[in-house]
Amino acid sequence: ELTNDIDLIWRNIDPLLKNMHLEATVCELADVAGAENFIINLQEAELPAYLHYHNIDHVRDVTEAAMRNANESELKDEERMLLRTAALYHDSGFTISSRNHEEHGCTIARESLPRFGYSTEQIDAICSMIMATKVPQTPKTKLEKILCDADLDYLGREDFYDVGRRLYAEMQERGLVETEREWNLIQKTFLENHRYHTVWAQQHREIKKQEYLQEIYQKLKR
C-alpha cells in the first residue's frame, strides 16, 4: 500500500507522469473497438458496388499505412487512437454520396463517435484530419499530414498500377473518364502536383512515385 501511495503522490507531482496518466484515462474512456466495428460494418454494408477503389479494402489499406507511418513518428497513445479512427472514417461519407464525401464522413463521425465515448475535442481533431484529405490536400497538423500521406500511400508503392486500375474502373463507371489516354493525362497532372507531407513518406514513397511519373510521360508520347 505504501508503494501505491508513493506512486500516486509522484503521479500527481511529476508533470510527465501526470500527463501520461491523463492520456491513458482519455484513451480508456473511448470505446475504440466499438467505433472501429461500427464504421467497418457500415462501410461493408453500404458502400456502393461501383466503388472499385474507394471500398473497404482501401479503408484498411489507408489505416495500415497511417499506423506504419505513425510508428516512425513520436505520437502519444491518444494521437495514435485519433489517427486510427480518422483513417477508418475518412471515406465513410461515400455511403451517403461521392460528392463532398469528406463532409458527409464528418457528419457520420459527429453523429456516431459520441456514443463510443469520444469527446468533442477528439471528434473535432478527427474531422479536421478527414477534411485535410480533400484534394488538393491541405494538412496543417502532424496527424493531418500522416493521414494525407497514408491516403495516397500507393502512389509510391509497388502496387501503383494495380491500385490505379481499380481507380480507373471506378472513374469510368462514374462517367469521369473514358479512355486510357485520358486516364494517363489525369494521372500525369495529379502526380505532378502531388506532394508528400511527412519525412517517412518523402523517404520511402517519393522516389518510386517519380519513376511512375516518368513512365506515364513515356506512355503519353507513344
Secondary structure, 3 states (H helix, E strand, C coil): CHHHHHHHHHHHHCHHHHHHHHHHHHHHHCCHHHHHHHHHHHHHHHCCCCCCCCCHHHHHHHHHHHHHHHCCCCCCHHHHHHHHHHHHHCCHHHHCCCCCHHHHHHHHHHHHHHHHCCCHHHHHHHHHHHHHCCCCCCCCCHHHHHHHHHHCHHHHCCCHHHHHHHHHHHHHHCCCCCCHHHHHHHHHHHHHHCCCCCHHHHHHCHHHHHHHHHHHHHHHHC
